[in-house]
Amino acid sequence: MSPRSATVNEELRRRSRERLLQATVDLVAEHGYEATTLGDIADRAGAARGLVSYYFPGKRQLLQSAVHRLMHRTLHEALEREPRTEDGRERLARAIDAILGLARDQPLLMRTHMAGILQAEGFVQCPEQQRLAELLKETVARHGSPAPDVDYPMLRALLMGAVFAVLLPGAAMPPDRLRAELFQRYGLDWELGVPPGGCEPPGGTPPQR
């Protein structure tokens, strides 16, 4: 039997990593961070336990990469859904709605992710995070930013702050109010993206252009 080519080996490694990331998202969303072990993740992914340590230095880094992958996929799907558009205002609205939607639909997972960022390891710079960053940079560029590398970190910080506010135990803010604030900041009409509920923003005051 001839040895596998470098291309085939690379594809197998990519698939193994993808399975580990998906297993992490699924298990943490189902059982929580503390109750999920690296062995559980390897078993769910159908991979050897040592493969987890080969790709990731620890569980916290693995979770961040897994959530960044989920955020990238969710954002990409939102931006490319039909009807497809190149309009920068619509695309930014879709991006905001996609990230707020994750906070709504995956509260345990996103709360765990946000808590992990505040730990000693901090913000993990991984391939998944870099792909997410490029997509957000492209989004602010299409919205009209003359300096996406400067404006992207502000959008990222605002989105992270909104997710934190939605998920803060005992003092959570309504997602609609946070959406209205973000839309006002970027001059977006309420009906862009996927407006929740009625057609009017909270308070009935349309965003300022």
Buried (B, 14 or more C-beta within 10 A) or exposed (E): EEEEEEEEEEEEEEEBBEBBBBBBBBBBBEEEBEEBBBEBBBEBBEBEEEBBEEBBEEBBBBBBBBBBBBBBBBBBEBBEEEEEBEEBBBBBBBBBBBBBBBBBEBBBBBBBBBEBBEEEEEEBEBEBBEBBBEBBBBBBBBBEBEEBEEBBBEBBEBBBEBBBBBBEEEEBBEBBBBBBBBBBBBEBBBEBBBBBEEEEBBEEEBBEE
